[in-house]
Amino acid sequence: MFTDTIFALASGSARAAIAVMRLSGPESGLVVAALCGGSLPAPRHASLRRLRDASGAMLDHALVLWLPGPGTYTGEDCAELHLHGGRAVIDGVAAALTEARLRPAEPGEFTRRAFLNGRMDLVEAEAVHDLVVAETEAQRRQALRQLEGALGALYQDWADRLRGILAYQEALIDFPDEDLPPEVEEQLLATLGTVHAEIRTHLDDAGRGEKLREGLFFAISGAPNVGKSTLINALAERDVAIVSDIPGTTRDALETRVVLGGVPVTLVDTAGLRETTDSIEAEGVRRALLHVKNADLAMIVVEAGSPPSDNPGHLLIANKADLGAAGPDGALRISAKTGLGMDELRTHLAAEARRMTESRGPPPLTRARHRAALLAAAEHLDAAENADLPELRGEDLRLAMRALGRITGHVGVEDILDTVFSKFCIGK
């Protein structure tokens, strides 16, 4: 499909012992052969070669891999040069490739070519990006499951079943006088209802896959001087917030990223909640309330010995328990200063993070783009089930299939490709 050949440093720009330069495109073999002095290594066998530029100057001793298409990542002729990781070596090889009329790759261009050459669908391509940026084991497992095709296969199964329904529907439209058995329409409607119900169940997942991919937000809230800043420092195991006995020290939201139960979580320390005439502190209180409202979990911190607090749906934490006070009822008793009860709190928070993101059965939704397309498909299926005319039902079935196809990239993808692949790193 492509006439140009691209290259990129796939191993990142940080200093390292080995740097991997990737090539893909029709000129890969000719250019690598020229760098190696006229001959290519045997396909898919690493070979130690001296690399020279067009003037004959030595560039490096490198391991060279020649990967002829179509059985490659991109589906094209590819090559990898495993170079010494010095900046001068990398720049020299890049200059030689540019002189040979190869083009530096754009972000995500290798994976984009793999998609356009039919090596993967769009859902799998997105999983490549998720795998590259995965921070935790749970994110890695989810990305690998998607990369192996589990999510794409689910969507493709729905599309295939709708295609079969549409074939029956077209028969009912094209041959209205043929006295087709009533079982045909009964089976059509039964299968349509089943697919519709499965899509609705898939959508009704509380955003577990998206939350795992993007991370959760846990807000720490409460009155001034109850130990919120000490608590976020203890959970992060570093100094995130300034700790002071002066009320109102924290006036804006402070964020830090931690891992709880294998799930990335952003902890947000908020301003103390109280009535104030200070306009800056009042804005901090307003933002604190907004964070509590939007958080996946709000931790309401009070001092041990405080009266009962009515905070349904929130996690109540009684801090300063080292001073000997009890309660209130239902609160986790801790001392963020001494560490008392902190292991129990971390265990509880990890369990909450896993509960919010764990998925059993079919793979979960992982992106807002998928959710929007599935919502559109479900709406068209709802219209199809309630259509008065067979022609209208057939049109809604086609629109539902088209919505599913936009997820995997089988139809209507031109307007979303740039968005999907622009988030990739260079060399992938």
Backbone hydrogen bonds in HBPLUS format (Angstrom, degrees):
<---DONOR---> <-ACCEPTOR-->    atom                        ^
c    i                          cat <-CA-CA->   ^        H-A-AA   ^      H-
h    n   atom  resd res      DA  || num        DHA   H-A  angle D-A-AA Bond
n    s   type  num  typ     dist DA aas  dist angle  dist       angle   num
A0103-ARG N   A0005-THR O   2.97 MM  98  6.28 172.1  1.98 157.2 159.2     1
A0006-ILE N   A0024-SER O   2.86 MM  18  5.46 159.5  1.90 159.1 156.8     2
A0024-SER N   A0006-ILE O   3.00 MM  18  5.46 151.1  2.08 148.3 151.7     3
A0007-PHE N   A0103-ARG O   2.99 MM  96  6.26 137.7  2.17 144.8 149.2     4
A0105-ALA N   A0007-PHE O   2.85 MM  98  5.49 154.0  1.92 152.0 151.0     5
A0008-ALA N   A0022-ARG O   3.01 MM  14  5.46 144.1  2.15 144.8 152.8     6
A0022-ARG N   A0008-ALA O   2.83 MM  14  5.46 167.4  1.84 167.6 164.4     7
A0010-ALA N   A0020-VAL O   2.76 MM  10  5.57 147.0  1.87 161.3 172.3     8
A0085-GLY N   A0017-ALA O   2.98 MM  68  4.88 146.3  2.09 117.0 115.9     9
A0019-ALA N   A0083-LEU O   2.90 MM  64  5.04 158.7  1.95 133.1 138.6    10
A0083-LEU N   A0019-ALA O   2.70 MM  64  5.04 152.1  1.78 170.1 160.8    11
A0021-MET N   A0081-LEU O   2.91 MM  60  5.03 168.3  1.93 143.9 146.9    12
A0081-LEU N   A0021-MET O   2.86 MM  60  5.03 159.6  1.90 146.7 153.7    13
A0023-LEU N   A0079-ALA O   2.88 MM  56  5.08 148.8  1.98 156.5 154.3    14
A0079-ALA N   A0023-LEU O   3.11 MM  56  5.08 147.9  2.21 130.6 130.9    15
A0025-GLY N   A0077-ASP O   2.90 MM  52  5.48 161.3  1.94 162.2 167.8    16
A0028-SER N   A0025-GLY O   3.18 MM   3  5.63 167.3  2.20 119.4 122.2    17
A0031-VAL N   A0027-GLU O   3.03 MM   4  6.12 170.0  2.04 162.8 165.5    18
A0032-VAL N   A0028-SER O   3.01 MM   4  6.10 166.9  2.03 153.4 157.4    19
A0033-ALA N   A0029-GLY O   2.92 MM   4  5.98 158.1  1.97 146.6 153.4    20
A0034-ALA N   A0030-LEU O   3.00 MM   4  6.20 151.6  2.08 141.7 149.3    21
A0035-LEU N   A0031-VAL O   2.97 MM   4  6.29 156.3  2.03 148.8 155.0    22
A0036-CYS N   A0032-VAL O   2.93 MM   4  6.14 146.4  2.04 146.5 155.8    23
A0038-GLY N   A0033-ALA O   2.58 MM   5  4.77 159.6  1.62 156.4 149.0    24
A0037-GLY N   A0034-ALA O   3.27 MM   3  5.24 162.3  2.30 102.4 107.1    25
A0052-ARG N   A0035-LEU O   2.93 MM  17  5.14 155.1  1.99 136.1 143.3    26
A0045-HIS N   A0042-ALA O   3.19 MM   3  5.62 138.5  2.37 147.0 138.2    27
A0044-ARG N   A0066-TRP O   2.87 MM  22  5.76 168.5  1.88 162.1 165.8    28
A0047-SER N   A0064-VAL O   3.09 MM  17  5.28 150.2  2.18 135.3 144.5    29
A0064-VAL N   A0047-SER O   2.81 MM  17  5.28 162.7  1.84 143.0 147.9    30
A0049-ARG N   A0062-ALA O   2.82 MM  13  5.52 170.2  1.83 163.9 164.0    31
A0062-ALA N   A0049-ARG O   2.89 MM  13  5.52 166.3  1.91 164.8 165.6    32
A0051-LEU N   A0060-ASP O   2.87 MM   9  5.40 175.0  1.87 169.8 171.2    33
A0059-LEU N   A0051-LEU O   2.66 MM   8  5.36 173.4  1.66 158.0 155.6    34
A0053-ASP N   A0057-ALA O   2.99 MM   4  5.58 153.3  2.07 151.3 155.6    35
A0056-GLY N   A0053-ASP O   2.96 MM   3  5.31 159.1  2.00 113.6 120.4    36
A0063-LEU N   A0082-HIS O   3.21 MM  19  4.97 154.1  2.28 138.7 137.4    37
A0082-HIS N   A0063-LEU O   2.79 MM  19  4.97 175.5  1.79 162.1 161.4    38
A0065-LEU N   A0080-GLU O   2.92 MM  15  5.09 161.5  1.95 154.9 158.0    39
A0080-GLU N   A0065-LEU O   2.95 MM  15  5.09 153.3  2.03 140.2 147.4    40
A0067-LEU N   A0078-CYS O   2.88 MM  11  4.95 160.6  1.92 145.5 143.7    41
A0078-CYS N   A0067-LEU O   2.82 MM  11  4.95 164.6  1.84 141.8 146.2    42
A0072-THR N   A0070-PRO O   2.86 MM   2  5.60 139.7  2.02  98.8  90.7    43
A0090-ILE N   A0086-GLY O   3.10 MM   4  6.41 169.6  2.11 158.8 160.7    44
A0091-ASP N   A0087-ARG O   2.92 MM   4  6.08 167.4  1.93 152.9 156.6    45
A0092-GLY N   A0088-ALA O   2.94 MM   4  5.99 151.4  2.02 140.1 148.1    46
A0093-VAL N   A0089-VAL O   3.01 MM   4  6.27 162.8  2.04 156.3 159.8    47
A0094-ALA N   A0090-ILE O   2.92 MM   4  6.11 162.2  1.95 151.9 157.6    48
A0095-ALA N   A0091-ASP O   2.92 MM   4  6.04 153.4  2.00 142.5 149.6    49
A0096-ALA N   A0092-GLY O   3.05 MM   4  6.29 151.0  2.13 141.6 149.4    50
A0097-LEU N   A0093-VAL O   2.95 MM   4  6.23 154.4  2.02 151.1 157.7    51
A0098-THR N   A0094-ALA O   2.92 MM   4  6.14 156.8  1.98 147.9 154.5    52
A0099-GLU N   A0095-ALA O   2.90 MM   4  6.08 155.0  1.96 145.7 152.6    53
A0100-ALA N   A0096-ALA O   3.10 MM   4  6.31 133.5  2.32 134.2 145.9    54
A0100-ALA N   A0097-LEU O   3.12 MM   3  5.02 128.1  2.40  91.0 104.9    55
A0102-LEU N   A0097-LEU O   3.07 MM   5  5.57 160.0  2.11 152.7 150.6    56
A0101-ARG N   A0098-THR O   2.93 MM   3  5.10 150.3  2.02 113.2 115.1    57
A0109-GLU N   A0106-GLU O   3.09 MM   3  5.32 160.9  2.13 135.2 131.9    58
A0108-GLY N   A0425-CYS O   3.39 MM 317  5.96 159.5  2.43 130.5 127.2    59
A0112-ARG N   A0108-GLY O   2.86 MM   4  6.02 152.4  1.94 151.7 161.0    60
A0113-ARG N   A0109-GLU O   2.96 MM   4  6.08 156.4  2.01 143.5 148.4    61
A0114-ALA N   A0110-PHE O   3.02 MM   4  6.34 150.0  2.11 140.7 149.6    62
A0111-THR N   A0428-LYS O   3.10 MM 317  5.89 134.4  2.32 102.8 112.3    63
A0115-PHE N   A0111-THR O   2.93 MM   4  6.23 153.9  2.00 148.7 154.8    64
A0116-LEU N   A0112-ARG O   2.91 MM   4  6.18 170.8  1.92 154.6 156.8    65
A0117-ASN N   A0113-ARG O   2.81 MM   4  5.85 140.5  1.97 145.3 155.1    66
A0119-ARG N   A0114-ALA O   2.75 MM   5  5.00 150.5  1.83 168.8 162.1    67
A0118-GLY N   A0115-PHE O   3.00 MM   3  5.21 160.2  2.04 111.6 114.7    68
A0125-ALA N   A0121-ASP O   2.98 MM   4  6.29 151.7  2.06 148.4 157.3    69
A0122-LEU N   A0408-THR O   2.79 MM 286  4.79 167.8  1.80 133.8 129.9    70
A0126-GLU N   A0122-LEU O   2.98 MM   4  6.23 154.8  2.05 145.9 151.5    71
A0127-ALA N   A0123-VAL O   3.12 MM   4  6.37 142.9  2.26 136.7 147.0    72
A0128-VAL N   A0124-GLU O   3.12 MM   4  6.51 136.8  2.32 143.0 153.5    73
A0128-VAL N   A0125-ALA O   3.16 MM   3  5.23 130.6  2.41  96.3 108.8    74
A0130-ASP N   A0126-GLU O   3.08 MM   4  6.44 159.2  2.12 147.1 153.2    75
A0131-LEU N   A0127-ALA O   2.85 MM   4  6.03 150.7  1.94 147.8 155.1    76
A0132-VAL N   A0128-VAL O   3.05 MM   4  6.33 152.3  2.13 147.1 154.2    77
A0133-VAL N   A0129-HIS O   3.11 MM   4  6.40 153.0  2.19 151.9 158.3    78
A0140-ARG N   A0136-THR O   2.98 MM   4  6.27 155.8  2.04 147.4 154.7    79
A0141-ARG N   A0137-GLU O   2.92 MM   4  6.21 160.0  1.96 152.8 157.2    80
A0142-GLN N   A0138-ALA O   3.08 MM   4  6.29 161.6  2.11 146.5 151.4    81
A0143-ALA N   A0139-GLN O   2.93 MM   4  6.12 163.9  1.96 152.9 157.1    82
A0144-LEU N   A0140-ARG O   2.89 MM   4  6.06 161.9  1.92 154.0 159.0    83
A0145-ARG N   A0141-ARG O   2.99 MM   4  6.14 157.5  2.04 147.5 153.5    84
A0146-GLN N   A0142-GLN O   3.09 MM   4  6.33 154.1  2.16 144.4 151.3    85
A0147-LEU N   A0143-ALA O   2.78 MM   4  6.01 155.0  1.84 148.3 156.3    86
A0148-GLU N   A0144-LEU O   2.88 MM   4  6.04 146.1  2.00 146.3 154.1    87
A0150-ALA N   A0145-ARG O   3.30 MM   5  6.01 154.6  2.37 166.9 160.3    88
A0149-GLY N   A0146-GLN O   3.01 MM   3  5.29 157.1  2.06 107.1 113.7    89
A0153-ALA N   A0149-GLY O   2.80 MM   4  5.76 153.2  1.87 147.2 154.8    90
A0154-LEU N   A0150-ALA O   3.17 MM   4  6.34 147.5  2.28 136.7 144.5    91
A0155-TYR N   A0151-LEU O   3.15 MM   4  6.51 162.2  2.19 153.3 156.5    92
A0156-GLN N   A0152-GLY O   2.84 MM   4  6.01 155.3  1.90 147.6 155.5    93
A0157-ASP N   A0153-ALA O   2.86 MM   4  5.97 149.1  1.96 142.7 150.5    94
A0158-TRP N   A0154-LEU O   3.21 MM   4  6.56 157.9  2.27 146.6 151.2    95
A0159-ALA N   A0155-TYR O   3.02 MM   4  6.31 158.4  2.07 146.0 152.2    96
A0160-ASP N   A0156-GLN O   2.82 MM   4  6.07 156.7  1.88 150.7 156.8    97
A0161-ARG N   A0157-ASP O   2.98 MM   4  6.20 159.4  2.03 150.4 155.7    98
A0162-LEU N   A0158-TRP O   2.93 MM   4  6.16 154.2  1.99 148.1 155.5    99
A0163-ARG N   A0159-ALA O   2.90 MM   4  6.13 144.4  2.03 141.6 151.9   100
A0164-GLY N   A0160-ASP O   3.05 MM   4  6.41 150.2  2.14 144.6 151.6   101
A0165-ILE N   A0161-ARG O   2.99 MM   4  6.32 154.4  2.06 144.8 151.8   102
A0166-LEU N   A0162-LEU O   2.81 MM   4  6.02 159.5  1.85 149.2 154.9   103
A0167-ALA N   A0163-ARG O   3.02 MM   4  6.29 144.4  2.15 141.5 150.5   104
A0168-TYR N   A0164-GLY O   3.24 MM   4  6.61 156.9  2.30 147.0 151.5   105
A0169-GLN N   A0165-ILE O   2.89 MM   4  6.21 157.9  1.94 150.5 157.8   106
A0170-GLU N   A0166-LEU O   2.82 MM   4  6.03 155.5  1.88 149.7 155.4   107
A0171-ALA N   A0167-ALA O   3.07 MM   4  6.31 148.1  2.18 141.0 149.5   108
A0172-LEU N   A0168-TYR O   3.03 MM   4  6.40 152.0  2.11 148.8 156.0   109
A0173-ILE N   A0169-GLN O   2.99 MM   4  6.31 142.6  2.14 142.4 153.3   110
A0174-ASP N   A0170-GLU O   2.75 MM   4  5.91 166.9  1.77 154.7 158.0   111
A0175-PHE N   A0171-ALA O   2.96 MM   4  5.78 148.7  2.06 143.2 149.9   112
A0178-GLU N   A0175-PHE O   3.28 MM   3  5.45 168.4  2.30 113.4 114.5   113
A0184-VAL N   A0181-PRO O   3.02 MM   3  5.86 160.6  2.06 123.8 128.2   114
A0186-GLU N   A0182-PRO O   3.14 MM   4  6.40 162.4  2.17 151.9 157.4   115
A0187-GLN N   A0183-GLU O   2.82 MM   4  5.88 160.6  1.85 147.0 151.5   116
A0188-LEU N   A0184-VAL O   2.97 MM   4  6.17 154.3  2.04 143.6 151.6   117
A0189-LEU N   A0185-GLU O   2.92 MM   4  6.12 167.8  1.94 153.9 155.2   118
A0190-ALA N   A0186-GLU O   2.96 MM   4  6.13 153.1  2.03 144.1 152.2   119
A0191-THR N   A0187-GLN O   2.97 MM   4  6.13 167.7  1.98 153.8 156.0   120
A0192-LEU N   A0188-LEU O   2.94 MM   4  6.09 159.8  1.98 149.0 155.6   121
A0193-GLY N   A0189-LEU O   2.93 MM   4  6.05 158.6  1.98 143.7 149.0   122
A0194-THR N   A0190-ALA O   3.03 MM   4  6.29 149.9  2.12 143.1 151.4   123
A0195-VAL N   A0191-THR O   2.97 MM   4  6.24 168.7  1.99 158.8 160.0   124
A0196-HIS N   A0192-LEU O   2.97 MM   4  6.10 164.2  2.00 150.5 155.6   125
A0197-ALA N   A0193-GLY O   2.95 MM   4  6.09 157.7  2.00 143.2 149.1   126
A0198-GLU N   A0194-THR O   2.96 MM   4  6.22 155.1  2.02 149.5 156.4   127
A0199-ILE N   A0195-VAL O   3.00 MM   4  6.25 158.4  2.05 154.1 159.2   128
A0200-ARG N   A0196-HIS O   3.03 MM   4  6.29 160.2  2.07 149.4 155.0   129
A0201-THR N   A0197-ALA O   2.95 MM   4  6.16 154.2  2.02 146.6 153.6   130
A0202-HIS N   A0198-GLU O   2.98 MM   4  6.16 154.0  2.05 143.5 150.7   131
A0203-LEU N   A0199-ILE O   2.97 MM   4  6.23 148.6  2.07 147.2 155.5   132
A0204-ASP N   A0200-ARG O   3.01 MM   4  6.17 141.2  2.17 140.9 151.3   133
A0208-ARG N   A0205-ASP O   3.27 MM   3  6.08 154.5  2.34 122.2 125.9   134
A0211-LYS N   A0207-GLY O   2.87 MM   4  5.97 158.1  1.91 156.4 163.0   135
A0212-LEU N   A0208-ARG O   2.98 MM   4  6.22 154.3  2.05 149.2 155.9   136
A0213-ARG N   A0209-GLY O   3.03 MM   4  6.22 160.4  2.07 147.1 152.4   137
A0214-GLU N   A0210-GLU O   2.92 MM   4  6.03 161.8  1.95 150.8 155.6   138
A0215-GLY N   A0211-LYS O   2.62 MM   4  5.16 141.2  1.77 136.6 147.6   139
A0216-LEU N   A0264-PRO O   2.96 MM  48  6.45 154.6  2.02 152.0 153.0   140
A0266-THR N   A0216-LEU O   2.75 MM  50  6.09 169.0  1.76 157.3 158.3   141
A0296-ASP N   A0217-PHE O   2.82 MM  79  5.40 141.4  1.97 144.9 157.6   142
A0297-LEU N   A0217-PHE O   3.37 MM  80  6.82 146.7  2.49 149.2 151.4   143
A0218-PHE N   A0266-THR O   2.98 MM  48  6.19 161.5  2.01 148.6 154.3   144
A0268-VAL N   A0218-PHE O   2.93 MM  50  6.24 150.8  2.01 158.0 161.4   145
A0219-ALA N   A0297-LEU O   2.91 MM  78  6.39 148.5  2.01 155.0 163.7   146
A0299-MET N   A0219-ALA O   2.71 MM  80  5.98 176.8  1.71 171.0 171.5   147
A0220-ILE N   A0268-VAL O   2.79 MM  48  5.92 158.8  1.84 174.4 167.3   148
A0270-THR N   A0220-ILE O   3.34 MM  50  6.19 151.0  2.43 161.0 164.0   149
A0221-SER N   A0299-MET O   2.86 MM  78  6.06 172.8  1.87 161.4 162.7   150
A0301-VAL N   A0221-SER O   2.74 MM  80  6.04 172.1  1.75 165.5 165.1   151
A0273-LEU N   A0222-GLY O   2.86 MM  51  5.72 162.5  1.89 130.6 136.5   152
A0231-LEU N   A0227-GLY O   2.96 MM   4  6.07 146.6  2.07 140.4 149.7   153
A0232-ILE N   A0228-LYS O   3.02 MM   4  6.38 159.6  2.06 153.7 157.4   154
A0233-ASN N   A0229-SER O   3.10 MM   4  6.24 157.3  2.15 144.2 150.6   155
A0234-ALA N   A0230-THR O   2.98 MM   4  6.17 148.8  2.08 140.3 149.0   156
A0235-LEU N   A0231-LEU O   2.90 MM   4  6.18 160.4  1.94 155.9 160.7   157
A0236-ALA N   A0232-ILE O   2.92 MM   4  5.96 154.6  1.98 143.9 150.9   158
A0237-GLU N   A0233-ASN O   2.82 MM   4  5.66 122.0  2.16 133.2 147.7   159
A0238-ARG N   A0233-ASN O   3.23 MM   5  5.36 143.5  2.37 141.6 149.5   160
A0254-LEU N   A0269-ASP O   2.89 MM  15  5.05 159.1  1.94 144.8 151.4   161
A0269-ASP N   A0254-LEU O   2.76 MM  15  5.05 160.7  1.79 154.1 157.4   162
A0256-THR N   A0267-LEU O   3.02 MM  11  5.39 143.5  2.16 146.1 155.9   163
A0267-LEU N   A0256-THR O   2.81 MM  11  5.39 154.2  1.88 171.1 168.4   164
A0258-VAL N   A0265-VAL O   2.82 MM   7  5.34 168.2  1.83 160.8 164.6   165
A0265-VAL N   A0258-VAL O   2.76 MM   7  5.34 171.7  1.77 162.1 161.4   166
A0260-LEU N   A0263-VAL O   2.94 MM   3  5.28 163.7  1.97 152.7 150.1   167
A0263-VAL N   A0260-LEU O   3.03 MM   3  5.28 155.7  2.09 108.4 116.2   168
A0282-ALA N   A0278-ASP O   2.84 MM   4  5.99 154.5  1.90 153.1 161.5   169
A0283-GLU N   A0279-SER O   3.08 MM   4  6.24 146.2  2.20 136.4 144.0   170
A0284-GLY N   A0280-ILE O   3.08 MM   4  6.43 149.2  2.18 141.9 150.7   171
A0285-VAL N   A0281-GLU O   2.91 MM   4  6.27 148.5  2.01 148.5 157.0   172
A0286-ARG N   A0282-ALA O   2.96 MM   4  6.25 156.6  2.02 144.6 150.9   173
A0287-ARG N   A0283-GLU O   2.98 MM   4  6.24 160.4  2.02 149.1 153.8   174
A0288-ALA N   A0284-GLY O   2.88 MM   4  6.08 147.1  1.99 141.3 151.2   175
A0289-LEU N   A0285-VAL O   2.97 MM   4  6.27 161.1  2.01 154.7 157.7   176
A0290-LEU N   A0286-ARG O   3.10 MM   4  6.38 149.5  2.19 143.1 151.8   177
A0291-HIS N   A0287-ARG O   2.91 MM   4  6.18 155.1  1.97 150.0 156.0   178
A0292-VAL N   A0288-ALA O   2.99 MM   4  6.29 157.9  2.04 151.4 157.2   179
A0293-LYS N   A0289-LEU O   3.03 MM   4  6.22 155.0  2.09 142.6 149.2   180
A0294-ASN N   A0290-LEU O   3.02 MM   4  6.24 152.5  2.10 148.0 154.7   181
A0295-ALA N   A0291-HIS O   2.89 MM   4  5.73 124.6  2.20 145.5 157.4   182
A0315-LEU N   A0298-ALA O   2.95 MM  17  6.20 165.4  1.97 163.3 166.4   183
A0300-ILE N   A0315-LEU O   2.81 MM  15  6.00 148.5  1.91 148.6 159.2   184
A0317-ILE N   A0300-ILE O   2.88 MM  17  6.02 168.1  1.90 156.8 156.2   185
A0302-VAL N   A0317-ILE O   2.88 MM  15  6.20 163.5  1.90 167.3 169.7   186
A0319-ASN N   A0302-VAL O   2.77 MM  17  6.06 156.3  1.82 175.9 167.8   187
A0306-SER N   A0303-GLU O   2.96 MM   3  5.65 142.9  2.10 147.3 147.6   188
A0304-ALA N   A0319-ASN O   2.77 MM  15  5.53 155.4  1.83 167.9 160.9   189
A0305-GLY N   A0326-ALA O   2.77 MM  21  5.18 116.8  2.17 140.2 147.8   190
A0314-HIS N   A0311-ASN O   3.22 MM   3  5.73 159.2  2.26 137.5 137.5   191
A0332-LEU N   A0316-LEU O   2.97 MM  16  6.45 158.8  2.01 150.9 150.4   192
A0318-ALA N   A0332-LEU O   2.80 MM  14  5.77 154.9  1.86 138.1 146.7   193
A0334-ILE N   A0318-ALA O   2.90 MM  16  6.11 167.6  1.91 154.2 155.1   194
A0323-LEU N   A0320-LYS O   3.12 MM   3  5.88 168.1  2.13 118.0 121.7   195
A0321-ALA N   A0334-ILE O   2.91 MM  13  5.42 168.8  1.93 143.0 142.0   196
A0324-GLY N   A0321-ALA O   3.06 MM   3  5.57 166.2  2.07 115.1 118.6   197
A0331-ALA N   A0328-PRO O   3.22 MM   3  5.83 156.9  2.27 138.6 139.0   198
A0335-SER N   A0340-LEU O   2.68 MM   5  4.82 139.8  1.83 144.9 142.5   199
A0339-GLY N   A0335-SER O   2.74 MM   4  5.45 146.9  1.85 153.3 161.9   200
A0342-MET N   A0339-GLY O   3.14 MM   3  5.32 168.7  2.15 124.7 126.1   201
A0345-LEU N   A0341-GLY O   3.07 MM   4  6.35 153.9  2.14 145.6 153.2   202
A0346-ARG N   A0342-MET O   2.87 MM   4  6.11 164.3  1.90 152.5 156.1   203
A0347-THR N   A0343-ASP O   2.98 MM   4  6.18 159.5  2.02 147.7 153.3   204
A0348-HIS N   A0344-GLU O   2.95 MM   4  6.17 156.0  2.01 146.0 152.7   205
A0349-LEU N   A0345-LEU O   2.87 MM   4  6.13 163.5  1.90 157.1 161.1   206
A0350-ALA N   A0346-ARG O   2.88 MM   4  6.03 157.9  1.93 149.5 155.7   207
A0351-ALA N   A0347-THR O   2.99 MM   4  6.18 156.9  2.05 145.9 151.9   208
A0352-GLU N   A0348-HIS O   3.01 MM   4  6.28 153.2  2.08 146.9 154.3   209
A0353-ALA N   A0349-LEU O   2.91 MM   4  6.16 157.4  1.96 148.2 154.4   210
A0354-ARG N   A0350-ALA O   2.97 MM   4  6.24 159.1  2.02 150.3 155.4   211
A0355-ARG N   A0351-ALA O   2.91 MM   4  6.08 157.8  1.96 145.1 151.8   212
A0356-MET N   A0352-GLU O   3.03 MM   4  6.22 151.5  2.11 148.6 155.1   213
A0357-THR N   A0354-ARG O   3.15 MM   3  5.27 142.2  2.30 100.8 111.5   214
A0358-GLU N   A0354-ARG O   2.75 MM   4  5.50 149.1  1.84 162.1 163.8   215
A0371-ARG N   A0367-ARG O   3.14 MM   4  6.49 160.3  2.18 146.2 151.7   216
A0372-ALA N   A0368-ALA O   2.93 MM   4  6.13 160.2  1.96 152.1 156.1   217
A0373-ALA N   A0369-ARG O   3.22 MM   4  6.42 161.5  2.25 145.3 149.8   218
A0374-LEU N   A0370-HIS O   2.90 MM   4  6.13 159.5  1.95 154.3 160.4   219
A0375-LEU N   A0371-ARG O   2.88 MM   4  6.04 154.1  1.94 149.7 156.6   220
A0376-ALA N   A0372-ALA O   3.07 MM   4  6.30 153.8  2.14 142.3 149.2   221
A0377-ALA N   A0373-ALA O   2.92 MM   4  6.22 155.7  1.98 145.8 152.8   222
A0378-ALA N   A0374-LEU O   2.84 MM   4  6.04 160.6  1.88 149.3 154.3   223
A0379-GLU N   A0375-LEU O   2.98 MM   4  6.19 152.4  2.06 144.7 151.9   224
A0380-HIS N   A0376-ALA O   3.05 MM   4  6.34 156.5  2.11 148.8 154.7   225
A0381-LEU N   A0377-ALA O   2.93 MM   4  6.20 152.3  2.00 148.7 156.9   226
A0382-ASP N   A0378-ALA O   2.90 MM   4  6.10 150.2  1.99 144.2 152.3   227
A0383-ALA N   A0379-GLU O   3.00 MM   4  6.27 154.9  2.06 143.7 150.2   228
A0384-ALA N   A0380-HIS O   2.83 MM   4  6.09 148.1  1.93 141.6 151.1   229
A0385-GLU N   A0381-LEU O   2.93 MM   4  6.16 155.9  1.99 147.8 152.9   230
A0386-ASN N   A0382-ASP O   3.29 MM   4  6.49 136.6  2.49 137.0 147.6   231
A0386-ASN N   A0383-ALA O   3.18 MM   3  5.20 131.1  2.43  94.4 107.4   232
A0387-ALA N   A0384-ALA O   3.32 MM   3  5.06 167.7  2.33 100.3 103.8   233
A0392-LEU N   A0389-LEU O   3.14 MM   3  5.36 122.4  2.48 101.9 115.2   234
A0393-ARG N   A0389-LEU O   3.10 MM   4  6.45 157.8  2.15 152.2 158.8   235
A0394-GLY N   A0390-PRO O   2.92 MM   4  6.14 159.4  1.97 148.4 153.7   236
A0395-GLU N   A0391-GLU O   3.07 MM   4  6.32 152.5  2.15 142.1 148.9   237
A0396-ASP N   A0392-LEU O   3.03 MM   4  6.30 161.1  2.06 151.3 155.7   238
A0397-LEU N   A0393-ARG O   2.96 MM   4  6.21 151.2  2.05 149.9 158.2   239
A0398-ARG N   A0394-GLY O   3.05 MM   4  6.31 154.2  2.12 145.2 151.6   240
A0399-LEU N   A0395-GLU O   2.99 MM   4  6.29 156.4  2.05 148.3 154.7   241
A0400-ALA N   A0396-ASP O   2.92 MM   4  6.11 151.4  2.00 144.3 151.8   242
A0401-MET N   A0397-LEU O   3.01 MM   4  6.26 160.8  2.05 150.0 154.6   243
A0402-ARG N   A0398-ARG O   2.96 MM   4  6.18 150.9  2.04 144.5 153.0   244
A0403-ALA N   A0399-LEU O   2.99 MM   4  6.24 150.3  2.08 143.4 150.8   245
A0404-LEU N   A0400-ALA O   3.09 MM   4  6.44 157.6  2.15 149.7 155.0   246
A0405-GLY N   A0401-MET O   2.88 MM   4  6.12 152.5  1.96 145.6 154.0   247
A0406-ARG N   A0402-ARG O   3.04 MM   4  6.32 135.8  2.24 141.7 152.1   248
A0407-ILE N   A0404-LEU O   3.08 MM   3  5.48 141.3  2.23 106.3 116.6   249
A0409-GLY N   A0405-GLY O   2.87 MM   4  5.78 129.8  2.12 141.7 155.6   250
A0410-HIS N   A0405-GLY O   2.91 MM   5  4.90 130.3  2.16 142.8 145.5   251
A0416-ILE N   A0413-VAL O   2.95 MM   3  5.45 156.9  2.00 119.3 126.7   252
A0417-LEU N   A0413-VAL O   3.15 MM   4  6.16 133.7  2.38 162.5 175.6   253
A0420-VAL N   A0416-ILE O   3.00 MM   4  6.23 162.6  2.03 158.0 162.5   254
A0421-PHE N   A0417-LEU O   2.98 MM   4  6.14 176.8  1.98 165.5 164.4   255
A0422-SER N   A0418-ASP O   3.00 MM   4  5.67 139.7  2.17 139.5 148.0   256
A0424-PHE N   A0421-PHE O   3.16 MM   3  5.45 163.9  2.19 110.7 115.7   257
A0428-LYS N   A0425-CYS O   3.30 MM   3  5.86 150.7  2.39 135.5 134.0   258
